[in-house]
Amino acid sequence: MTVQVELPCPKCRSTKMKFERPEIRETDIISCAACGHNLGTMASIRERMNKAYQQLKQRPAARKLQ
């Protein structure tokens, strides 16, 4: 299963990102192609996305308990 995610730049809201190489590594720095803002390493971005996804998964369960 492939998941595609749009990651908006926190500075300019563009979703076009610039990668160091075609095969992304965990240590690669990801930056916005529009404004050049540094978003961090692929590993740190992946970690933040996973946390946000887990919070989204928990919200419906929390609403059912109320």
Secondary structure as a PSIPRED ss2 file (coil, helix, strand):
# PSIPRED VFORMAT (PSIPRED V4.0)

   1 M C   1.000  0.000  0.000
   2 T C   1.000  0.000  0.000
   3 V C   1.000  0.000  0.000
   4 Q C   1.000  0.000  0.000
   5 V C   1.000  0.000  0.000
   6 E C   1.000  0.000  0.000
   7 L C   1.000  0.000  0.000
   8 P C   1.000  0.000  0.000
   9 C C   1.000  0.000  0.000
  10 P C   1.000  0.000  0.000
  11 K C   1.000  0.000  0.000
  12 C C   1.000  0.000  0.000
  13 R C   1.000  0.000  0.000
  14 S C   1.000  0.000  0.000
  15 T C   1.000  0.000  0.000
  16 K C   1.000  0.000  0.000
  17 M E   0.000  0.000  1.000
  18 K E   0.000  0.000  1.000
  19 F C   1.000  0.000  0.000
  20 E C   1.000  0.000  0.000
  21 R C   1.000  0.000  0.000
  22 P C   1.000  0.000  0.000
  23 E C   1.000  0.000  0.000
  24 I C   1.000  0.000  0.000
  25 R C   1.000  0.000  0.000
  26 E C   1.000  0.000  0.000
  27 T C   1.000  0.000  0.000
  28 D C   1.000  0.000  0.000
  29 I E   0.000  0.000  1.000
  30 I E   0.000  0.000  1.000
  31 S E   0.000  0.000  1.000
  32 C E   0.000  0.000  1.000
  33 A C   1.000  0.000  0.000
  34 A C   1.000  0.000  0.000
  35 C C   1.000  0.000  0.000
  36 G C   1.000  0.000  0.000
  37 H C   1.000  0.000  0.000
  38 N E   0.000  0.000  1.000
  39 L E   0.000  0.000  1.000
  40 G E   0.000  0.000  1.000
  41 T E   0.000  0.000  1.000
  42 M H   0.000  1.000  0.000
  43 A H   0.000  1.000  0.000
  44 S H   0.000  1.000  0.000
  45 I H   0.000  1.000  0.000
  46 R H   0.000  1.000  0.000
  47 E H   0.000  1.000  0.000
  48 R H   0.000  1.000  0.000
  49 M H   0.000  1.000  0.000
  50 N H   0.000  1.000  0.000
  51 K H   0.000  1.000  0.000
  52 A H   0.000  1.000  0.000
  53 Y H   0.000  1.000  0.000
  54 Q H   0.000  1.000  0.000
  55 Q H   0.000  1.000  0.000
  56 L H   0.000  1.000  0.000
  57 K H   0.000  1.000  0.000
  58 Q H   0.000  1.000  0.000
  59 R H   0.000  1.000  0.000
  60 P H   0.000  1.000  0.000
  61 A H   0.000  1.000  0.000
  62 A H   0.000  1.000  0.000
  63 R H   0.000  1.000  0.000
  64 K H   0.000  1.000  0.000
  65 L H   0.000  1.000  0.000
  66 Q C   1.000  0.000  0.000
